[in-house]
Amino acid sequence: MHNPVKLILTDFDGTLVDTRRANAAYVATLREAGFPLTEQEYLDHYFGMRCAEFLSAYGITDPDLKECLRLRKIELYPSFFDSVVINRELWDFCCRFRQDGGHVWIVSTGSRANIDNVMRHLGIGFRGVSKGRIGEVDGVIAGCDVAHSKPDPECFLKVMEREGCLPLETLIFEDSRVGLEAARRSGAPYFKITF
């Protein structure tokens, strides 16, 4: 029996939105604190990780310093928004899918504050909450909403449960290795996005 797709789940950074340059805010934050991280090193090794995981992988383990750096990155992030670019083809596809009665969620293990700020900057709204200039999504799952980050499929499965959809009624768009592995583990069909 054929299950029509009822739900689209899209990652945010690197999938729906090209935030690679904006995430240079991490580089600026660490340079301010005396750490010599380059933008290329960040993109090659750490892009797509949760802040705490990235800082640990980079070698910063002090909890107070990690929190201070996290907050400073959030402060600096909006100054890099002019470099943020929406994936127009994927966004148009999502908008048409919603017009036809489907639901679209952003599913990221990134910072909710960062996602909200970029969405406002781009003009993406929430169903029933804020009207967006370029369209709306039905919801957002961020890092604070799950116990386990990707490659664990918890974030995807949580939205499927909320929407009452089976994996075969869901389509996932991802870009990173850990995101694609989470999508695979969820049991839903998925596509790799490359900017």
C-alpha positions in Angstrom: 0.0 0.0 0.0 1.3 3.5 -1.0 1.8 6.0 1.8 1.6 9.6 0.5 4.1 12.1 2.0 2.4 14.2 4.6 5.4 15.7 6.4 8.7 17.3 5.3 11.5 17.7 7.9 14.4 19.9 6.9 17.6 20.6 8.7 18.4 24.3 9.0 22.1 25.2 8.8 23.6 24.0 5.5 20.2 22.6 4.2 17.4 25.1 4.2 19.7 28.0 4.8 23.4 28.5 3.9 24.8 29.8 7.2 28.3 28.7 6.7 29.6 32.3 6.5 27.4 33.4 9.3 28.8 30.7 11.5 32.1 32.5 11.2 30.7 34.2 14.4 32.2 31.1 16.1 35.6 32.0 14.6 35.2 35.7 15.7 34.2 34.6 19.2 37.1 32.3 19.7 39.6 34.8 18.3 38.3 37.4 20.8 39.1 34.8 23.5 42.6 34.1 22.1 41.9 30.8 20.3 43.4 30.6 16.7 40.5 28.9 14.9 40.2 29.6 11.2 37.0 29.8 9.2 38.1 26.9 7.0 39.1 24.8 10.0 35.6 25.4 11.5 33.9 24.5 8.2 36.0 21.4 7.7 35.8 19.9 11.2 33.0 21.5 13.3 30.2 22.9 11.1 26.9 21.3 12.1 27.9 20.4 15.7 26.0 21.7 18.7 27.9 24.5 20.4 28.9 22.5 23.5 30.1 19.5 21.3 32.0 21.8 19.0 33.8 23.5 21.9 34.6 20.2 23.5 35.9 18.7 20.2 38.0 21.9 19.8 39.5 21.3 23.2 37.6 23.7 25.4 36.3 21.8 28.4 35.8 24.4 31.2 31.9 24.8 31.6 32.0 28.4 32.5 34.2 29.3 29.5 32.0 27.3 27.2 28.9 29.1 28.4 30.6 32.5 28.1 31.7 31.7 24.5 28.2 30.4 23.6 26.5 33.6 24.8 29.1 35.8 23.0 28.5 33.8 19.8 24.8 34.5 20.0 25.6 38.2 20.5 27.8 38.3 17.4 25.7 36.1 15.1 23.3 38.8 13.9 26.2 40.9 12.6 26.9 38.1 10.0 23.3 37.8 8.7 24.0 39.6 5.5 25.9 36.5 4.4 22.9 34.2 5.1 21.3 32.7 1.9 18.1 30.7 1.8 18.0 27.5 -0.4 15.4 29.0 -2.7 14.6 25.7 -4.5 14.0 23.8 -1.3 12.0 26.6 0.3 9.8 27.0 -2.7 9.2 23.2 -2.7 8.3 23.4 1.0 5.9 26.3 0.5 4.1 24.5 -2.3 3.9 21.3 -0.2 2.2 23.3 2.6 -0.2 24.9 0.2 -1.2 21.4 -0.8 -2.0 20.5 2.8 1.3 19.0 4.0 3.3 20.1 7.1 6.9 21.4 7.1 9.1 21.5 10.2 12.7 22.7 10.7 14.6 20.0 12.6 18.0 21.1 13.8 20.1 20.3 16.9 21.4 23.9 16.7 20.6 26.8 19.0 16.9 27.8 19.0 17.9 31.5 19.5 20.1 31.4 16.4 17.4 29.7 14.3 14.7 32.1 15.4 17.0 35.1 14.7 17.8 33.9 11.2 14.2 33.0 10.5 13.2 36.6 11.5 16.0 38.0 9.3 14.8 36.0 6.3 11.1 36.5 6.9 10.1 32.9 7.7 7.1 32.7 10.1 5.3 30.1 12.2 1.9 28.7 11.5 -0.6 30.5 13.7 2.0 32.5 15.5 3.9 34.9 13.2 3.2 35.7 9.5 6.3 35.4 7.4 7.0 37.6 4.4 8.3 34.6 2.4 6.2 31.8 4.0 5.8 29.8 7.2 6.7 26.5 8.8 4.6 24.4 11.1 7.2 24.1 13.8 10.8 24.0 14.8 12.7 21.4 16.8 16.1 22.7 18.1 18.9 21.3 20.2 17.2 22.3 23.5 14.2 20.2 22.6 16.0 16.8 22.5 18.2 14.8 24.8 20.3 13.4 22.0 21.8 15.2 19.1 22.2 13.8 15.6 23.2 11.1 14.5 20.5 10.0 17.0 17.1 10.2 15.2 15.3 11.5 18.2 14.6 14.9 16.7 13.0 13.4 13.6 11.0 10.8 15.4 9.7 13.4 17.9 8.2 15.5 15.1 6.7 12.4 13.4 5.0 11.5 16.6 3.7 15.0 17.1 2.3 15.1 13.6 1.0 11.5 13.8 3.0 10.5 10.7 4.9 7.3 9.9 8.4 7.4 8.6 7.2 6.4 5.2 4.9 9.4 5.2 7.8 11.7 5.9 10.5 13.1 3.7 13.8 14.4 5.2 16.3 16.9 3.8 19.8 17.0 5.3 23.3 18.0 4.5 25.8 16.8 7.1 27.1 13.3 7.7 25.6 13.1 11.2 22.3 14.5 9.9 22.1 12.0 7.1 22.8 9.2 9.5 20.0 10.4 11.8 17.7 10.5 8.8 18.6 6.9 7.9 18.1 5.7 11.4 14.6 7.3 11.5 13.4 5.0 8.7 12.1 7.9 6.6 13.3 8.5 3.0 15.8 11.3 2.8 17.7 13.5 0.4 21.2 15.0 0.7 21.4 18.8 0.0 24.6 20.4 -1.2 24.9 24.2 -1.5 
